[in-house]
C-alpha cells in the first residue's frame, strides 16, 4: 500500500510516517508538500480542509484522497475521512479498505495486522513450531495472535468444535458477511492467548479454498487480530505461495534432511522477508526464535502502538 502524506502539522506528520513504517514493511510512505501532487497509485492522506482545494482537483482525487479530521463536518458527501487521533491499527485498517477499493483489487489483506507465514520440511513438526512461535510473540510483543492452518491436515483441532462442516461453514459465512469483527464463536483461544479457528482435527477445508476466498479469510481475520500466522507446513500449493509472497515475513523451520528451495519459491524480490531457523529442540533453537521475532517486530526500537484490544504493542 502506497501513501502520500500531505499534512501541515509537521510534528504529527513525521510521527505518523515513523509509526506507519514501523508497523508494516509493505506500506510505502511519501511525504509531499504540494496540493497538486498526483501520484496516481497512492492514497493521499491530508489535514487540509476540502474547502481549500480547487473543486476540479478535489473531484479528480475523490477516490483516493482521505481527510484527517476531528469532525466529519465540512467533509463533502462521498469523500473518505478518518479521525485524526485514532489508533494506528484502526487507521491502517480503514486505509487498507479504501486502497483496495480504489485499485479495484477485490479482497486484499488488511495491513493493520502483520502476516507471518511459517513453513517446515516436516508436517509433523509444523504445528508445534507455530505454537511456540506464536506464544513467544505474545510474550515478547503482546497483542492478539491467530494461527490459520493451511496444510491439508488440521493439527489444531478443537474437541468440542462440533460438526466440521457446520464449523467451517460458520467461519466462511462470518467472513463473507463481514461479521468476523464481532463474532467470537468461530475461534478458540488457549491459555497462552493463541487463537485458532474452531475446526475439528483432520481434513482441513481451508486448504481447498481458492485464492479469492483464502485472501478474504486472511483479510477478515486480520481485521480482528494483531498478528496472523499462516501454518503452511509442506503444503506449497500455488495459493499458499501467493500468500507467502504477499506476507510480511516467511519463517522456515529446517532440519537439514530435505531442501524445499523456499527462496526460489519467493523470488529474489521477496528474499529479504525470509528467515530460516534450524530445528534442534534445544536452547539454540529457542534463542533463534526469539531473535527472529525481535527482528520482525523491531523490538528494541522506540514507539508503542495500540493493539486491536487496546493493549500496548511494544
Secondary structure, DSSP 8 states (H G I E B T S, - for coil): -EEEEE-S-HHHHHHHHHHHHHH-TT-EEEE---TT---TTSEEEE-S-GGGS-HHHHHHTTTTEEEEESSSTT--TT-EEEETTS-HHHHHHHHHHHHHHHHT--S---TTSEEEEEEES-HHHHHHHHHHHHHHHHHHT-S-EEEEE-SSEETT--TT---HHHHHHHHHHHHHTTGGGT--TTEEE-TTSEEEE---SEE-GGGG--HHHHHHHHHHHHTT-SEEEEEEET---HHHHHHHHHSSEEEEEE-SS----HHHHH-GGGGGGEEEEE--SSHHHHHHHHHHHHHHHTTTSS--EE-TTS-EE-
